[in-house]
Amino acid sequence: MSLILTAHGTRRPTGVAMIGDLAAQVGVLIGHTVHVAFVDVLGPTPSEVLSGLSVTSPRPAIVVPAFLSRGYHVRADLPAHVAASGHPNVTVAPALGPSRELTRILAQQLVESGWRPGDSVILAAAGTSDRRALADLHQARTFLSTLTGSPVDLGFAATLAPDVQTVVANARRRGARRVVVVSYLLAEGLFQERLRASGADLVTPPLGNHPGLGQLIADRFRNAMRRSCASHRMQHVPNYMEHNALPAGRADSADS
């Protein structure tokens, strides 16, 4: 079975390397090679990886989107790449977030950064114009607030308002002694740099640095592999029944 981890893409070599390291970590956890593809900025694209694998290794393929919400790239770009690849058997797993597992990683990063109860907390995402993805981000904020027992604001590093710097400034005006920004980003890059420049006292690292993310992605691959294998077996049940049918004219003893 061919496994592909698909991410957004970045021009920063450190971010690209982080995705490669994450794929290697997942490969060790599940005992399979994990290929990397990017839907934007750089290649190879998912369609390029899938079409290449369909020639060199014509086996079922599993694609796990390394995205934290169900935005346009997950709902439109990725299916388009799968269709364009011509690969006959591709299973696409759900986005990584929002999820309880991802929230636990965020909370661990928050504690490890030096957060203390009473600090103002901001969950910082890239931003999106997609309504479903935006709802996912608000759900992620709610999950984190519930788990930590602390109010959590939402800010954005790219599109949408309010931007993270504004949310940090608002927290200061409300009298916050310390402001902690929780990075809801996968890898190093321009957006993570904007979080560090937001004026917060503490900024957590991208999620790709945390070993728990590799475990979460490995679990997504395992679940998708089980579904793919079950589907493959079901496709062969009719053939099995046909090949083992009783000869014409004979009755089963149970029907006598």
N, C-alpha and C positions, 0 to 999 in steps of 0.2 A: 504494500500500500504506500502511495506517495503522500507526503505531508508537506504542506506549505503554510508558513506563517506570513500573513500579509499586513503590512503597516502603511502609514501615510507616506513617509519619505521626508527627508530633510537634506539641506545642502551642507550641514555641519558634519564633518567626518566623525566627531565623537558620537553623534546621534546615530549615524549609520552603523558604527562599530557596536553600539549598545544593542541595536536590534539583532545584529549578527551574534553577539554573545548570548543574548536571550534565546535565540533559536538553538544555539549549541547546548545551552543549559537544558532546554526542553528535550532535545535529542537524547541527552544522557539519561534523563528521567524516564523516558519511555522506550529507550533502546532502538530508536529509529533515526535516520537522517532527516532533519527538518530543513527544507528549502526556504529561502526568503524572497518575498516579492514586495513591490511598492506600488501603490495606486496613483501616486503623484510625485512630482519633483525629479525623481530619478528612477532608473530601472534596476533589475528587470521587472516588468509588469506581471500581474497574475496571469494574463493571457499568454505572455511569452513563456513563463515557467510551465504552465499547464500544457501548452501545445508542444513544448520540448519534451516533457515527460510522457505525453501520449505516444510519442515516436520511440523514445529510448526505453521507456518503462510503462507499457500499456496496462497499468493496473488502476484500480479505483484510487481517487485522490481525495484528500481531506484538506480543506482550507479553513484555517482559524483566523478571523480578522482581529488584529491587535488594535482594536478601537474601543474606546471607553463608553460609547453610546451608539444608538442606532441611527446615525446620520446618513447623509446623502451617499458617502463613499460605501457604506455597508449595504444600504438598500438599493442603490442604483449602479454605482460604478462597479462594484465587485460582481454582481450578477451579469453585467454587460461583458466584463472580462472573461467570465466563465463561458458565456455563450460564444464569444469571439474565438476562444481557444480551440473549439472543436473537440475538446476532450469529452468522451462519451459517459463518464461516470465520476461526477464530482459532488461531494457533500460539503456544504458550507455551514460551519458552526455559528452560533449566535455571537454577537459582540460581547466583550468581556464585562461591560457594565451597562447599567448599574447592577451590582450584586452584593450580597452579604460578604462574600469572600474578599472582594475588592475593598469593601469598607473596612474590614479588619486590617488589611494592609495599610490603608490610609491612617487608621488610628495608631498602628504601630509606628509608622513614620512620624506621626505627630508627637508621640511620647518620646521617641528617640531623639527628636530635634530639640527637646528641652521644654516642651509645652507644659504649662501648669494650669490647673483649674482657675478660672477667672480671666485667663488670657482671651483676647478677642481672636476668633478663628475665621479665616476666609478660605473657602474652597475655590481654587483658581483653575479654570478650564480654558481651553483655547477659544471657545465660542463657536456658535453655529447659527445659521438662519433657518435650520430645519426644526419644525415644531416638535416632532417626535424626539429628536435628539435633545432639544431644550428641556422637554419634560423629563428625560432621563437624567439630565444634569441636576434638576431640582430634586429628583428622587434620590440621587447620590448625596446631595446636601442633607436631605432629611435623614437618610441612613446614618450619616456621620454624626449628625446632631444627636440622634437617638442613642447611638453607641457610646458617645463621649459624655452625654448629659450636658452639653454646652451648646449655646446658640451658634449657628454657623451661617455666615453670609456667603453669597456667591458673587464672584467677579470673573472677568474675562481678560485674556491676554491678547486677543486678536479682534475678531468682530464682536459686535453687540456691546451694549452699555449695561451696567457700569464697568469700566475697565478696572483692573486690580488696583492701580495707583489711587483711583478715586475712592474705592471701597476702603483702602487703608487710611486715607485722609479722613474719611467720614468716621471711622472708628476712633481716630485720634480726637476728633472734635467731640465725640461722645464721652471722652475721658478715659479711653482704654490705656492702661499702663504699658501693656505689651500687645503687639499684633503678630499673629502667626499665620503665614500663608501656607496652605496645604496644596501642593502641586498635584493637579489632576491631569498630568501630562505623562506620556509614555517615556519620552527620551529627551536627552539634551538637545538644545537648539535655540532659535531666536526667542520662542515663547518662554522658555525657562529662564533665559537671561532677563526678559521683561519682569518676571516675577521677582528676581533678585534685585532689580532696580526699582521695585515698587515702594520702598521705604519701610517695609515690614521689619520687625526685629528678628524674626526667624522665618526661613523658607525651607520646606522639606524638599528632598531630592525627587527627581522624576520616579515614577513607579517602576520603570524598567530596572532600576538598581536593586530592587527588593527581591530576595529569593522566593518569596511567596507568590510573586507574579508568574514566575516560571512554573511553579506547581499548579497554579490556576490554569495556565495555558495547556500544560500537560494533561490535566483532567479534561479539558475541552476536547483535546485530540482523542483521548481514550473513549469518551462518551460518543463522539462522532464515529469512531472506528467500530464501536459495538453496533451502532445503528446501521452503519453501512454493511457490516457482515450479516446482521439479521435480515436486512432487505435483500441481500444477495441470496441467502438461503431460501427466503420466501419465493423468490422468482423461480427457483428450481423445484419447488414442491409440485406444481402441476405436471411437470415432465416426469417426476418420480412416480406420481400416481398413475400417469398414463402408461408408463413402461411396466408397471406392476399390476395393471388391471387384469381381472379374470378373463379367460377366453370366452368368446361369445357362445351362448348356449348352456353355460354352466351357472348354476345358482350357488350363492354363498350359503353355507349350512345355516347361518343365522336367519336367512330369509325363507328356509324351507318350512 
